[in-house]
Structures are given as structure tokens and as C-alpha cells.
Amino acid sequence: MQVNTEDITVSWGQQPHALDSTYGKWRTAVFQDVQESIDMSKLYFLYDPIADELSGTSGTRKGYPGLVIFDVGFRCFAGEIPLHAQGTMKFLFSLKCPSPQGGSAFVLVTEEQIYGQIRLHVFRLDLSGDGLSVTNCRALLHQPLTIGGEYIASMREDVPEVVVMANPGLQVNSFRLVIDVMSLD
């Protein structure tokens, strides 16, 4: 995915799109992650209102946890998709195959902090053919991944596999996204 600043800004002297009156508030938000739609016509920004508010750079919350849609053709934010998944939104990864409905498919990683431990939940999000709503959000793990400290999650380019590296002691967990519900390798 190659996104440049000029792809998401309004050029000097150019009038903003009419949708900016409704969704322009998102131009100042702090997002957790961003991914491109399968047809490359949209960008999906992962939004967590608490992280936005605590950033200290963009003011108050702009909305609820979810995906904020940016239309690349119109060069403006064009919609919001609320997400109802357990935990705080952290990472969003694109799957190379479309959803069963013909829209984009993503892997969402959320975090819960419970008694000093971090629990990571992993979900598959299937979007509708027009990319404006979630048709399916399902857990990809039988139980959350529990880790003790800082971590980073990434998705491999060559195979549909999420890798989580975590402290203490550089624990590496990986799981393939091949069947409906996975167990950790």
C-alpha cells in the first residue's frame, strides 16, 4: 500500500467535497492503523476514541470505535463503520482475498488489560460488496492470547499468518488464518 500526503489532503484553492461538511472532523483524528480496500478505491482508518483523546494533539473524541472510510476518488472521508469487538482497537491487516460478499476482508487485533496482563483478541472482518458495512465479525482464536508486557503484531506478506512478538523474553506466537477458528501454533 502506497499512500502519500497529497492523497488524503485538499489542494490549496480547491473546494472540499460536500461530504467534508459531515465527515471533515476525521481530518484531525489520531488513528491506530490504516489499510486499503481490495479494489484500492478506499482507505479504512482504524479509530479508537480513547487513544485519540489521550493523544493530546487532536482535541476530543470524534466518534465511536470503528473504521472510518476515506474515498480515494473524492479525496475525502465518506463514512463510518462502527465496530463491536471486545477490547481496544490496535491493529488492522488486509487479507488478499475478498469477503464472501465481494468486499474487503480484514484481520482486527484488539487488546484488553486485565490485572497487569494483556489479552489480545483476533477477529476477521468481512465487509459488504460496497465496502460501507460489516457483514461478519468473528473471533479467529478459541481463547485470547495472553502476554505479560509490550508487544508488536504484524501480518506476513507471503502467507496469511499473524505474528505477535511480546515481552518478557521475546515470546513469538504465530497463527495461520486458514480455517474459521484457529489455535496458537
C-alpha positions in Angstrom: 0.0 0.0 0.0 1.4 3.3 -1.1 -0.4 6.3 0.5 1.0 9.8 0.2 0.0 13.0 2.0 -1.4 14.5 -1.2 -3.8 11.5 -1.5 -5.7 12.5 1.7 -5.5 16.3 1.7 -7.4 19.0 -0.1 -5.3 21.0 -2.6 -4.9 24.8 -2.0 -7.6 26.7 -3.7 -9.7 23.6 -4.3 -13.1 23.4 -2.7 -13.6 20.4 -0.4 -16.1 17.7 -1.4 -19.6 18.2 0.0 -19.1 15.1 2.3 -16.5 17.1 4.2 -19.3 19.0 5.9 -20.3 15.7 7.5 -17.1 13.8 7.8 -14.4 16.6 7.9 -13.9 16.1 11.6 -11.9 13.0 10.8 -9.1 15.0 9.2 -7.8 15.9 12.7 -8.3 12.5 14.3 -5.5 10.2 15.5 -5.9 6.7 14.1 -4.5 3.4 15.2 -3.9 1.9 11.7 -4.9 2.2 8.0 -5.5 -0.4 5.3 -6.5 -0.1 1.6 -9.7 -1.7 0.2 -9.3 -4.7 -2.0 -10.3 -2.6 -5.1 -8.0 0.3 -4.0 -10.8 2.8 -4.0 -11.0 3.4 -0.3 -8.8 3.6 2.8 -10.0 2.2 6.0 -8.7 4.0 9.1 -8.9 2.2 12.4 -10.2 4.5 15.1 -10.1 4.2 18.9 -11.7 7.2 20.6 -9.7 6.8 23.9 -6.4 6.8 22.1 -7.4 9.8 20.1 -8.5 11.7 23.2 -5.3 10.7 25.1 -3.0 11.7 22.2 -3.3 15.4 23.3 -3.0 16.5 19.6 -6.4 16.4 18.2 -8.9 17.5 20.8 -11.8 15.5 21.9 -13.2 12.2 20.5 -14.6 12.3 17.0 -16.8 9.2 17.2 -17.1 5.6 18.3 -14.6 2.7 17.8 -14.6 1.5 14.3 -13.4 2.0 10.7 -13.5 5.5 9.1 -13.8 5.3 5.3 -11.8 7.6 3.1 -12.8 7.7 -0.6 -9.6 8.0 -2.7 -11.5 9.2 -5.7 -13.3 12.0 -3.9 -10.3 12.6 -1.6 -12.5 12.9 1.5 -13.8 10.9 4.4 -17.0 9.3 3.2 -18.4 7.2 6.0 -18.1 5.4 9.3 -18.4 1.8 10.2 -18.9 1.1 14.0 -17.1 -2.0 15.3 -18.4 -4.0 18.2 -15.4 -6.2 19.1 -14.1 -7.0 22.6 -11.1 -4.8 23.6 -9.4 -1.7 22.4 -8.7 -1.4 18.7 -5.0 -1.8 18.0 -4.1 -3.3 14.5 -5.8 -3.8 11.2 -4.4 -6.1 8.5 -5.8 -6.6 4.9 -6.4 -10.1 3.6 -5.6 -10.6 -0.1 -8.9 -12.4 -0.7 -12.3 -10.6 -0.8 -15.0 -11.2 1.7 -17.7 -13.7 0.6 -19.9 -10.6 -0.3 -17.2 -9.3 -2.6 -15.9 -6.5 -0.3 -12.7 -6.2 1.6 -11.7 -8.6 4.3 -9.5 -7.6 7.3 -8.0 -9.1 10.4 -8.5 -6.9 13.5 -6.4 -7.2 16.7 -7.8 -5.8 19.9 -6.3 -5.5 23.4 -7.7 -5.9 26.9 -5.6 -5.2 30.0 -6.7 -7.3 32.9 -4.8 -7.5 36.2 -1.5 -6.5 34.7 -1.7 -8.9 31.8 -2.6 -8.1 28.2 -5.1 -10.2 26.3 -5.1 -10.0 22.5 -8.3 -10.9 20.6 -8.1 -11.5 16.9 -11.1 -11.1 14.6 -11.9 -11.5 10.9 -14.0 -8.6 9.5 -15.9 -9.1 6.2 -17.2 -6.0 4.6 -20.2 -5.8 2.2 -19.6 -5.5 -1.5 -19.9 -1.7 -1.4 -17.5 -1.6 1.5 -19.8 0.5 3.7 -20.8 -2.0 6.4 -19.5 -5.1 8.2 -21.3 -8.3 7.2 -19.4 -10.6 9.6 -17.1 -10.1 12.6 -15.9 -13.3 14.1 -13.2 -14.4 16.5 -10.3 -16.2 15.0 -9.0 -17.7 18.2 -10.7 -20.1 20.7 -9.3 -18.0 23.5 -7.4 -14.7 23.7 -3.6 -14.7 23.5 -2.3 -13.6 27.0 1.0 -11.8 27.2 2.9 -10.1 30.0 4.2 -6.9 28.6 4.9 -4.8 25.5 4.2 -6.4 22.1 4.0 -5.9 18.4 1.7 -7.7 15.9 2.3 -8.0 12.2 1.0 -10.0 9.3 3.3 -11.8 6.9 3.2 -10.8 3.3 3.8 -14.3 1.8 1.2 -16.2 3.8 -1.9 -15.3 5.8 -0.3 -15.5 9.2 -0.3 -13.1 12.1 2.9 -13.0 14.2 2.9 -11.5 17.7 6.3 -10.8 19.4 6.0 -10.0 23.1 7.9 -9.3 26.3 9.1 -10.6 28.7 11.8 -12.6 27.0 10.7 -12.1 23.3 7.9 -14.6 23.1 6.9 -15.3 19.5 3.4 -16.5 18.7 2.0 -17.1 15.2 -1.2 -18.4 13.8 -2.3 -19.0 10.3 -5.6 -17.6 9.1 -6.7 -20.6 7.1 -9.7 -22.0 8.9 -12.6 -20.4 10.7 -11.3 -20.6 14.3 -7.6 -21.1 14.9 -5.4 -22.3 17.8 -2.0 -20.9 18.5 1.0 -22.7 17.0 
